Amino acid sequence: MTITVLYFAWVRERIGIPREAVETEAATVAALVDELRAREERYAVAFADISALRVALDQELSDFDAPLDGVREVAFFPPMTGG
């Protein structure tokens, strides 16, 4: 399946692009992250500590163990802070 993957804030800075279409067979967000990490060093660096990241599936906050079945868009971003 092809999923649009969006990167925000420092995730985008480390990977170097804001979005891409990713062909994946990953069943969960965590499996997608593993695939991305294996691509290149820049992805490995960006996803080194997923506890410092949040994920949204089709614009709804989700967890890294969430299934990707039927998902069209995955967004990765750091936690929001108030102020």
C-alpha positions in Angstrom: 0.0 0.0 0.0 1.1 3.6 -0.5 0.8 6.0 2.4 1.5 9.7 2.5 3.9 10.4 5.3 4.2 13.9 6.7 7.1 15.2 8.9 6.9 18.2 11.1 9.3 20.4 13.1 12.7 18.8 13.9 11.6 15.5 12.3 11.3 17.3 9.0 14.6 19.1 9.6 16.4 15.8 10.2 14.9 13.9 7.3 15.1 16.9 5.0 11.6 16.8 3.4 8.1 17.7 4.6 6.2 14.8 3.0 6.6 11.7 0.8 4.6 8.8 -0.6 5.9 5.6 1.0 5.2 2.1 -0.4 4.9 -0.2 2.7 3.7 -3.5 3.8 3.9 -2.5 7.5 0.9 -3.6 9.6 1.4 -1.0 12.3 2.9 2.5 12.8 5.9 0.9 14.7 6.6 -1.4 11.8 6.5 1.6 9.4 9.0 3.4 11.6 11.3 0.3 11.5 11.1 0.4 7.7 11.9 4.1 7.6 14.8 3.7 10.0 16.3 1.0 7.7 16.2 3.3 4.7 19.0 5.8 5.5 20.9 7.3 8.4 18.8 10.5 8.3 15.7 8.4 9.1 17.5 6.4 11.8 18.5 9.7 13.5 15.0 11.2 13.2 13.3 8.0 14.6 16.0 7.1 17.2 13.8 7.9 20.1 10.1 7.5 19.3 9.1 8.3 22.9 10.0 11.9 21.8 7.4 11.7 18.9 3.7 11.8 18.4 1.8 10.3 15.5 -1.5 11.1 13.8 -3.3 8.8 11.4 -5.6 10.5 8.9 -5.3 13.6 11.2 -6.3 11.9 14.4 -3.8 11.3 17.2 -2.9 7.7 17.6 -0.3 5.3 19.1 2.7 3.6 17.5 1.0 0.2 17.9 -2.0 1.3 15.8 -2.8 -0.6 12.7 -2.3 1.0 9.3 -5.0 -0.9 7.5 -7.0 1.7 5.5 -4.9 4.6 6.6 -4.0 7.2 3.9 -1.8 9.6 5.9 0.6 9.3 8.7 2.1 12.4 10.4 5.1 12.4 12.8 5.7 15.4 15.0 7.2 16.3 18.4 4.8 16.8 21.4 3.1 20.1 21.6 3.9 22.5 24.4 1.7 25.2 25.8 2.5 28.7 26.5 
